[in-house]
């Protein structure tokens, strides 16, 4: 995935700059979504949610562009070798091995009886051992469940949520700043009008 990141991240930075947004906050969030194990549809939904905070129109075009670029930057998995090659290698391997020769031994009546006695003794022993194992398993039914995968997924979700909240805060701050600038502009305009009016008198 390092090759994908080295090619994709500069492109994404330029893309976000062209959309006039903070590539530091939104870039890491978008990369996190793309690197997740979610389906492409889920990734598209998440990206649409982010981009709706950045741009007002052509959101699906931008989303598709990001997904396409990500897919093109991902290293291509090695194409599976044709089945014919595998079959040919298997045939060679089997031919190279010497055929095993087995000779069947004839047992006397006495040897057969001894053999049967030993086998019956082992089969009884195996049955008893199985019962013991089952008893142990039922006694230890309260073993701790492995939650590693769930913990990792929860941590990834938490990181994405944190990045989303950061992006939302940044967007709100930018909006406030734009409103303040607009208000200052309006006030300056009004001030100029009143000054012009006073000069005319």
C-alpha positions in Angstrom: 0.0 0.0 0.0 3.1 2.3 0.3 3.4 2.6 -3.4 -0.3 3.6 -3.6 0.2 6.2 -0.9 3.3 7.7 -2.4 1.6 8.3 -5.7 -2.0 9.1 -4.4 -1.3 11.5 -1.5 0.4 14.3 -3.6 -2.5 14.0 -6.1 -5.1 14.2 -3.3 -3.3 17.2 -1.8 -3.4 19.0 -5.1 -7.1 18.0 -5.5 -8.1 19.3 -2.1 -6.1 22.6 -2.7 -8.0 23.0 -6.0 -11.2 22.7 -4.0 -9.9 25.4 -1.7 -9.9 23.3 1.5 -7.5 22.2 4.2 -5.7 19.2 2.7 -4.1 18.4 6.1 -7.4 17.6 7.9 -9.5 16.3 5.0 -6.6 14.5 3.3 -5.9 12.2 6.2 -9.6 11.5 6.7 -10.1 10.6 3.0 -7.0 8.4 3.0 -8.3 6.6 6.1 -11.6 5.9 4.4 -9.9 4.6 1.3 -7.5 2.3 3.2 -10.4 0.8 5.3 -11.8 -2.7 4.6 -15.2 -1.3 3.7 -16.9 -1.9 0.4 -16.5 0.6 -2.5 -20.2 1.7 -2.0 -19.5 2.4 1.7 -16.4 4.3 0.8 -18.3 6.4 -1.8 -21.0 7.2 0.8 -18.4 8.3 3.4 -16.6 10.4 0.7 -19.8 12.0 -0.4 -20.4 13.0 3.3 -17.0 14.7 3.5 -17.1 16.4 0.1 -20.6 17.7 0.8 -18.9 19.8 3.5 -16.3 21.1 1.1 -18.1 21.6 -2.2 -21.7 22.3 -3.1 -22.0 20.7 -6.5 -20.5 17.9 -8.7 -19.9 15.9 -5.5 -20.4 12.5 -7.2 -17.9 13.5 -9.9 -15.3 14.4 -7.3 -16.0 11.2 -5.4 -15.6 9.0 -8.5 -12.5 10.9 -9.5 -10.9 10.2 -6.0 -12.0 6.5 -6.1 -10.7 6.0 -9.6 -7.3 7.6 -8.8 -7.1 5.4 -5.6 -7.8 2.3 -7.6 -5.2 3.2 -10.3 -2.6 3.9 -7.7 -3.1 0.6 -5.8 -0.5 -2.1 -6.7 -2.0 -4.6 -9.0 -2.1 -8.1 -7.6 -0.1 -10.6 -9.5 -2.2 -12.3 -12.2 -2.8 -15.9 -11.3 -0.8 -18.3 -13.4 -2.7 -20.2 -15.9 -4.1 -23.5 -14.7 -2.2 -25.3 -17.4 1.2 -24.3 -15.9 0.1 -25.6 -12.5 -1.1 -28.9 -13.9 2.2 -29.3 -15.9 4.3 -28.6 -12.8 2.2 -31.1 -10.8 2.6 -33.8 -13.4 6.4 -33.2 -13.4 6.5 -33.4 -9.6 4.6 -36.7 -9.5 6.7 -38.2 -12.3 9.9 -37.3 -10.5 8.9 -39.2 -7.3 9.6 -42.9 -7.4 6.5 -45.0 -7.1 6.1 -46.4 -3.6 5.9 -50.2 -3.5 3.9 -51.9 -0.8 4.0 -55.5 0.1 1.2 -57.1 2.0 2.2 -59.1 5.0 0.2 -62.2 5.9 -0.5 -62.6 9.6 -0.8 -65.9 11.4 -4.0 -66.6 13.4 -2.3 -65.9 16.7 -0.9 -62.6 15.4 -4.4 -61.6 14.2 -5.9 -62.2 17.7 -3.1 -60.2 19.4 -3.6 -57.4 16.9 -7.4 -57.3 17.4 -7.0 -57.2 21.2 -4.5 -54.3 21.0 -6.8 -52.4 18.6 -9.9 -52.9 20.7 -7.9 -51.8 23.8 -6.8 -48.6 22.0 -10.4 -47.8 20.7 -11.7 -48.0 24.3 -8.9 -45.7 25.5 -9.7 -43.2 22.7 -13.4 -43.2 23.7 -12.5 -42.5 27.3 -10.0 -39.7 26.3 -12.7 -38.1 24.2 -15.1 -38.0 27.1 -12.4 -36.4 29.3 -11.7 -33.8 26.6 -15.4 -33.0 26.3 -15.7 -32.6 30.1 -12.7 -30.2 30.1 -14.2 -28.2 27.3 -17.6 -27.9 29.1 -15.8 -26.9 32.3 -13.9 -24.1 30.5 -16.8 -22.8 28.5 -16.3 -19.3 29.9 -13.0 -18.8 28.1 -12.3 -15.2 27.1 -13.4 -14.3 23.5 -10.7 -12.8 21.2 -11.8 -9.3 20.4 -8.6 -8.1 18.6 -10.4 -7.6 15.2 -13.3 -5.8 16.8 -10.9 -3.5 18.8 -8.9 -2.6 15.7 -12.2 -1.8 13.8 -13.4 0.3 16.7 -10.1 2.2 16.8 -10.3 2.9 13.1 -13.9 4.0 13.4 -12.9 6.3 16.3 -10.1 7.8 14.2 -12.4 8.4 11.3 -15.0 10.0 13.6 -12.4 12.2 15.2 -11.1 13.3 11.8 -14.7 14.0 10.7 -15.4 16.1 13.7 -12.1 18.0 13.1 -13.2 18.6 9.5 -16.6 19.8 10.7 -15.0 22.2 13.2 -12.7 23.5 10.5 -15.6 24.0 8.1 -17.6 25.9 10.7 -14.6 28.1 11.6 -14.0 28.8 7.9 -17.7 29.7 7.5 -17.5 32.0 10.5 -14.4 33.7 9.2 -16.0 34.2 5.8 -19.1 35.7 7.5 -16.9 38.1 9.5 -14.9 39.1 6.4 -18.2 39.7 4.5 -19.6 41.7 7.4 -16.4 43.8 7.6 -16.6 44.4 3.9 -20.2 45.5 4.2 -19.3 47.8 7.1 -16.4 49.4 5.1 -18.8 49.9 2.2 -21.4 51.6 4.4 -18.7 53.7 5.9 -17.5 54.8 2.5 -21.1 55.6 1.5 -21.6 57.8 4.5 -18.3 59.5 4.1 -19.2 60.3 0.4 -22.5 61.6 1.5 -20.9 63.8 4.1 -18.5 65.2 1.6 -21.3 66.1 -0.8 -22.9 68.3 1.8 
